[in-house]
Amino acid sequence: MHLNSYPCNNAPNNTDFTVFRKLGSTGLNFAFSDAPNYYHSKNDTIEYLNKVSL
């Protein structure tokens, strides 16, 4: 499993945390993926979901 970390303001997309960041909250934003090449692509399907990450 890969864990990606980078400042969320550098991400080209919104996340669940975006609304809180806009309100001035601080926090952490995580993305877990067993198939990082599929992340946010048409192949990003439930079959690649790692249930441990939920």
C-alpha positions as CSV (number, residue, x, y, z in Angstrom):
1,M,0.0,0.0,0.0
2,H,1.3,3.5,-0.8
3,L,0.7,6.5,1.3
4,N,1.0,9.8,-0.5
5,S,1.6,13.0,1.4
6,Y,2.0,16.5,0.1
7,P,0.5,19.9,0.9
8,C,-3.2,19.7,0.0
9,N,-3.0,23.2,-1.6
10,N,-0.7,21.6,-4.3
11,A,-3.3,19.0,-5.2
12,P,-5.1,19.7,-8.5
13,N,-8.4,18.4,-7.1
14,N,-10.6,18.9,-4.1
15,T,-10.8,16.4,-1.3
16,D,-13.1,15.8,1.7
17,F,-10.8,18.1,3.7
18,T,-11.1,21.1,1.3
19,V,-14.2,22.6,2.9
20,F,-12.4,22.6,6.3
21,R,-9.2,24.0,4.9
22,K,-11.2,26.9,3.4
23,L,-12.7,27.6,6.9
24,G,-9.1,27.9,8.2
25,S,-8.9,24.5,9.9
26,T,-5.6,22.7,10.0
27,G,-5.4,18.9,9.5
28,L,-4.0,16.0,7.5
29,N,-5.1,14.7,4.2
30,F,-4.3,11.1,3.2
31,A,-4.6,9.0,0.1
32,F,-4.1,5.3,0.3
33,S,-3.7,3.2,-2.9
34,D,-2.6,-0.3,-3.8
35,A,-2.7,0.8,-7.4
36,P,-1.5,4.4,-7.5
37,N,-1.5,4.4,-11.3
38,Y,-5.3,4.0,-11.1
39,Y,-5.9,6.8,-8.6
40,H,-8.4,9.3,-10.0
41,S,-8.6,7.5,-13.3
42,K,-11.4,5.6,-15.1
43,N,-9.8,2.5,-13.6
44,D,-10.2,3.7,-10.0
45,T,-12.8,1.1,-9.1
46,I,-13.9,-0.7,-6.0
47,E,-11.9,-3.8,-7.0
48,Y,-8.7,-1.8,-6.2
49,L,-10.1,-0.5,-2.9
50,N,-8.0,-1.6,0.1
51,K,-10.6,-2.2,2.9
52,V,-8.0,-1.8,5.6
53,S,-7.7,1.9,4.5
54,L,-11.3,2.6,5.4
